[in-house]
């Protein structure tokens, strides 16, 4: 559990800091004064001022923020965000999202260079060396597998497909066999007597194919995977929105949405099957964080870009800055309530 907590916090920290660093570095390039760079939401636990910027570590590690001079007020002083051109403001805002996509590309490049399961693509369509393994996804209670202590995520060595495993267990039903199992990154050997009947071992399994490529090919594959993942996530979001308007609930697509509790559970599962799956989880979460932030909803980066877009179209401030600030505050409250609802649902689901 301790290792899971550490890796979970590390994943959140990487996602948040990379995103906020995008805002931070472009603001610096645009000569905008950064008043605060914060990890987490208040209350503040620790802070230090360095070169005019306060760096803060806050108690609630579910986000972060970069506070810019003149961001929420009409301040035309040098170094003010308000005084910058629209394209400069948009660039400052959107770079956080782009950094999340870049992080995913870097992580997936590392993954494919050592061997990783594609996020979206069919492994057979990708070049490189391919290795297939059989992973346990379900253990039947009171079965041979249950007595062996097999768990979800364990790898059954020596089999390429679930069909291979099924054929082996059925042909050896009632017999003593030797099985090699990779558990918690260690390969263990078991001598067991298989049961008779339809489920001699008592597991549900899937085939997992890893693709290994040279770094330059891995980089291209990573870009393609991120692009395809973005498209898939937008399709899922559209299904959720359509279900909300047609049936009043988020439907099956919405059931896949998780919050911090769900991410913690996914982290625990990834740790069991190996570090490469932790990298894969980091990439998936980074892509999702980027997409969520680009949505045109108040308080999100996409909502701020929407107001800037309207300002650019009409060549003037369409909404008074005080009203815009209020809209973003209301949006933030809605997001917090939504997050709490997802956390509550996740607690009931994963308890």
FENZIRA-V455398 format. One record per pair of residues at least 24 apart in sequence whose ideal C-beta (glycine too) atoms are under 7 Angstrom apart, sorted by the first residue. I is the first residue (numbers start at 0). J is the second residue. D is the distance in Angstrom with one decimal. If there is no record, write none. Layout:
i:j:d
I:J:D
I:J:D
This chain:
i:j:d
2:270:6.4
3:263:7.0
3:266:5.7
3:267:4.6
3:270:5.9
6:266:5.7
6:270:6.3
6:277:6.4
7:262:7.0
7:263:5.1
7:266:4.6
8:60:6.5
10:266:6.4
10:281:5.6
10:284:6.7
11:60:5.4
12:38:6.6
13:281:6.7
14:284:5.9
14:285:5.8
14:288:5.5
15:62:6.3
15:63:4.2
16:63:6.9
17:98:5.1
17:99:6.4
17:102:4.9
18:95:4.4
18:98:5.9
18:99:5.4
18:288:6.4
19:63:4.6
19:64:6.8
19:65:5.2
19:95:6.6
20:98:6.4
21:94:3.8
21:95:4.0
21:97:6.3
21:98:3.4
22:65:4.3
22:91:5.9
22:92:6.9
22:94:6.3
22:95:4.8
23:65:5.1
25:90:5.7
25:91:4.8
25:94:4.5
26:65:6.8
26:67:5.8
26:91:5.1
29:83:6.0
29:87:5.0
29:91:6.2
30:78:6.2
31:67:5.4
31:68:6.7
31:78:6.1
31:80:5.1
31:83:6.4
31:91:6.8
32:67:7.0
32:68:3.9
32:78:3.8
33:65:6.0
33:67:6.1
34:66:4.6
34:67:6.6
34:68:5.6
35:66:4.0
36:65:5.5
37:63:5.5
37:64:5.2
38:63:4.8
39:63:6.2
61:259:6.3
71:324:5.3
72:320:6.7
73:320:6.1
85:307:5.4
85:310:6.0
85:311:4.8
88:307:5.5
89:304:5.7
89:307:5.4
92:300:5.0
92:303:5.3
92:304:5.6
93:300:6.6
93:304:6.4
95:292:6.4
95:300:5.9
96:289:4.5
96:292:5.2
96:293:4.9
96:300:5.9
99:285:4.7
99:286:7.0
99:288:5.1
99:289:3.5
100:225:5.9
100:286:6.7
100:289:5.1
102:285:4.7
103:225:5.1
103:282:4.3
103:285:4.4
103:286:4.9
104:221:4.7
104:222:5.7
104:225:5.5
106:278:5.2
106:281:5.4
106:282:4.4
107:221:3.6
107:224:5.6
107:225:6.8
107:282:5.1
108:214:6.8
108:217:4.9
108:218:4.7
108:221:4.4
109:278:6.4
110:275:6.0
110:278:5.0
110:279:6.2
111:210:6.0
111:211:7.0
111:212:5.1
111:217:3.6
111:220:5.2
111:221:6.2
112:212:6.6
112:214:4.9
112:217:4.3
113:211:6.6
113:275:6.8
114:209:4.2
114:210:6.9
114:211:4.0
114:275:6.9
115:209:5.8
115:210:6.6
115:275:5.6
115:279:6.2
116:207:5.6
116:208:6.4
116:209:5.5
116:279:7.0
117:210:6.2
117:224:6.0
118:224:4.9
118:228:5.2
118:283:6.6
119:224:6.0
119:227:4.1
119:228:5.6
119:231:6.0
120:223:7.0
120:224:6.3
120:227:6.5
122:208:4.1
122:210:5.3
125:210:5.0
125:220:6.1
126:212:6.5
126:216:6.3
127:210:5.1
127:211:5.4
127:212:3.6
127:216:6.4
128:211:4.5
129:208:5.6
129:209:7.0
129:210:5.7
130:209:5.2
131:159:4.3
131:160:6.7
131:206:5.5
131:207:6.9
131:208:4.6
132:207:5.1
133:158:4.3
133:160:6.8
133:161:6.0
133:164:5.3
133:204:4.9
133:206:6.1
134:204:6.3
134:205:5.6
134:207:4.8
135:202:5.1
135:204:5.6
136:203:5.1
136:204:6.3
136:205:5.4
137:202:6.5
137:203:3.3
138:201:6.7
138:202:5.7
139:198:5.9
139:201:3.7
139:202:6.9
142:198:6.3
142:200:6.9
142:201:2.3
143:191:5.6
143:193:5.9
143:194:5.4
143:199:7.0
143:200:5.4
143:201:5.4
144:200:5.2
144:201:4.4
144:202:4.5
145:201:6.3
147:189:5.5
147:191:6.1
149:180:6.6
149:202:6.3
150:271:6.8
151:268:6.8
152:268:5.7
152:271:4.3
152:272:4.1
153:180:5.4
153:181:6.5
153:182:5.1
154:180:6.9
154:181:3.9
155:180:6.0
155:204:6.7
156:180:6.8
156:181:6.1
156:186:6.4
159:206:6.9
160:206:4.8
161:204:4.6
161:205:6.4
161:206:6.0
164:204:5.8
168:193:5.8
168:199:4.1
168:200:4.7
169:199:6.3
172:199:4.3
183:271:6.0
184:273:5.6
225:286:6.1
228:286:5.0
229:286:6.4
229:290:6.3
232:286:6.8
232:287:6.4
232:290:5.2
233:290:7.0
256:341:6.5
257:341:6.9
257:345:5.7
258:338:5.9
258:341:3.8
258:342:4.7
258:345:5.4
259:342:6.2
260:342:5.6
260:345:3.6
260:346:5.6
260:349:6.0
261:345:4.6
261:349:6.6
264:349:4.8
296:330:5.9
297:326:4.8
297:327:4.9
297:329:6.4
297:330:2.6
298:327:4.7
298:330:3.7
298:331:3.9
298:334:5.9
302:327:6.7
302:330:6.2
